């Protein structure tokens, strides 16, 4: 497939994490007393809970079967994005896959390599599955970006009737991730990359970290 100017290459987080060596054997994890107690309350493996705590800055909510945390990257979700599906569990026992240490840096490296090989001006989005409060089901979300405008700020502009826009902030990065996830799938499809074509090259290069809402704007704390 030939890549062209403006194409956005969307890559599943799982293959990025595997390439960056983020696979951890649970046999090598020693749970703390905090992890053991939290595992008891959530009916989870204490070793997995320890990894979640190591990757997080705050436990947001917990109950049997559910552990919602704030990841050190600022993402809020279940189990700090740590996954045990679609990874090999060898003779050494169960393993778990962590998010990339710096998904935006991963996206930048991928973009540089792809642009060098194709000669095209590209965007790159690293996608992951995400759940949203008060909505059922998972969708794709951007956790790492390079070469795209992640937020399209329309505040100060006007709608079709001339009314000034006060709060309109369009999340382009998550829109790309969601489109790509429809093609890539989230279970057994084995399609880790999707390319969105037909877009003009972005003049702005923003990281996915810009999407994270500042803590001082959290209305539910």
SULFENDA-V113459 format. One record per pair of residues at least 6 apart in sequence whose C-alpha atoms are under 7 Angstrom apart, sorted by sequence separation. I is the first residue (numbers start at 1). J is the second residue. D is the distance in Angstrom with one decimal. If there is no record, write none. Layout:
[[I,J,D] [I,J,D]]
//
This chain:
[[39,45,6.0] [61,67,6.1] [62,68,6.1] [70,76,4.4] [89,95,5.8] [115,121,6.3] [131,137,6.4] [158,164,4.3] [159,165,6.6] [39,46,5.0] [61,68,5.1] [69,76,5.7] [70,77,6.7] [115,122,6.5] [131,138,4.8] [157,164,5.7] [158,165,5.3] [184,191,4.8] [60,68,5.4] [61,69,6.9] [68,76,7.0] [69,77,5.7] [130,138,5.2] [131,139,6.6] [156,164,5.9] [157,165,5.4] [184,192,6.0] [59,68,6.2] [60,69,4.9] [68,77,5.2] [69,78,6.3] [71,80,5.4] [129,138,5.9] [130,139,5.4] [156,165,5.4] [184,193,6.6] [36,46,5.1] [39,49,6.1] [59,69,4.4] [60,70,6.6] [68,78,4.4] [69,79,6.6] [70,80,7.0] [129,139,5.6] [130,140,6.0] [155,165,5.0] [156,166,6.3] [184,194,6.5] [35,46,5.6] [58,69,5.6] [59,70,6.4] [67,78,5.5] [68,79,6.1] [69,80,6.0] [84,95,6.6] [111,122,6.7] [129,140,4.8] [130,141,5.9] [154,165,6.7] [155,166,5.1] [183,194,6.9] [58,70,5.2] [67,79,5.7] [84,96,4.9] [111,123,6.7] [128,140,5.6] [129,141,6.1] [155,167,5.7] [56,69,6.4] [57,70,5.8] [83,96,5.7] [84,97,6.3] [111,124,5.9] [127,140,6.1] [128,141,5.4] [155,168,5.5] [35,49,5.6] [56,70,5.6] [57,71,6.0] [82,96,6.5] [83,97,5.2] [127,141,5.4] [128,142,6.4] [154,168,5.4] [155,169,6.9] [180,194,5.6] [31,46,5.8] [35,50,5.2] [56,71,4.2] [57,72,5.5] [82,97,5.5] [83,98,6.8] [127,142,4.7] [128,143,6.7] [153,168,6.6] [154,169,5.9] [31,47,5.2] [55,71,5.9] [56,72,4.9] [82,98,4.8] [126,142,5.7] [127,143,5.9] [153,169,4.6] [30,47,6.4] [55,72,6.0] [81,98,6.7] [82,99,6.6] [107,124,5.8] [125,142,6.2] [126,143,5.8] [152,169,5.7] [153,170,6.4] [29,47,5.6] [32,50,6.9] [81,99,6.2] [107,125,6.5] [126,144,4.8] [151,169,6.4] [152,170,4.9] [31,50,5.3] [107,126,6.5] [125,144,5.7] [126,145,6.3] [151,170,5.6] [152,171,6.5] [42,62,6.5] [125,145,4.6] [151,171,4.8] [152,172,6.7] [26,47,6.0] [42,63,5.2] [43,64,5.5] [44,65,6.9] [124,145,5.6] [125,146,6.7] [150,171,6.1] [151,172,5.7] [41,63,6.3] [42,64,3.9] [43,65,5.8] [124,146,5.2] [150,172,5.2] [41,64,5.9] [42,65,5.1] [123,146,5.7] [124,147,6.4] [149,172,7.0] [150,173,4.6] [42,66,6.0] [56,80,6.5] [123,147,4.3] [42,67,6.8] [55,80,6.4] [122,147,6.3] [123,148,5.3] [52,79,5.6] [52,80,5.5] [142,173,5.7] [142,174,5.1] [141,174,4.7] [140,174,6.9] [111,146,6.8] [142,177,5.5] [141,177,5.2] [107,144,5.7] [140,177,5.0] [141,178,6.2] [107,145,5.4] [108,146,5.2] [140,178,4.3] [107,146,5.5] [139,178,6.0] [103,143,6.2] [104,144,4.2] [103,144,4.4] [104,145,5.3] [140,181,5.5] [104,146,6.7] [127,177,5.5] [125,177,6.9] [149,202,6.4] [148,202,5.4] [147,202,6.7] [149,204,5.3] [148,204,5.9] [149,205,5.8] [150,206,5.9] [147,204,6.7] [148,205,5.0] [149,206,5.5] [150,207,7.0] [147,205,4.3] [148,206,6.0] [150,208,6.5] [146,205,5.9] [147,206,6.7] [146,206,6.2] [145,206,6.9] [146,207,5.9] [145,207,5.0] [144,207,6.5] [145,208,5.0] [144,208,5.0] [143,208,5.7] [27,93,6.8] [142,208,6.5] [26,94,5.8] [25,94,6.2] [26,95,5.4] [25,95,4.3] [26,96,6.9] [24,95,5.4] [25,96,6.5] [23,95,6.7] [24,96,5.3] [23,96,5.8] [24,97,6.2] [23,97,4.6] [22,97,5.7] [23,98,6.5] [22,98,5.3] [22,100,6.8] [122,201,6.9] [121,201,6.5] [17,98,6.7] [17,99,5.9] [17,100,5.1] [16,100,7.0] [104,207,5.7] [104,208,6.4] [13,126,5.6] [8,122,5.8] [9,123,6.1] [10,124,5.8] [11,125,6.3] [12,126,5.8] [13,127,5.5] [3,118,6.3] [5,120,4.8] [6,121,6.0] [7,122,5.3] [8,123,4.4] [9,124,4.8] [10,125,4.7] [11,126,4.9] [12,127,5.0] [13,128,5.5] [4,120,5.2] [5,121,4.6] [6,122,5.4] [7,123,6.3] [8,124,5.5] [9,125,6.2] [10,126,5.8] [11,127,6.0] [12,128,6.3] [3,120,6.5] [5,122,6.0] [6,123,6.9] [10,127,6.6] [75,212,6.9] [74,212,6.3] [10,177,6.7] [10,180,6.4] [15,192,6.9] [12,192,5.1] [11,192,5.9] [12,193,6.3] [11,193,4.6] [10,193,5.6] [11,194,6.7] [10,194,5.2] [9,194,6.1] [10,195,6.0] [9,195,4.6] [8,195,5.7] [9,196,6.5] [7,195,6.6] [8,196,5.1] [7,196,5.7] [8,197,6.7] [7,197,4.8] [6,197,7.0] [7,198,6.9] [7,199,6.3] [6,199,5.0] [6,200,4.7] [6,201,3.8] [5,201,5.9] [6,202,6.9]]
//
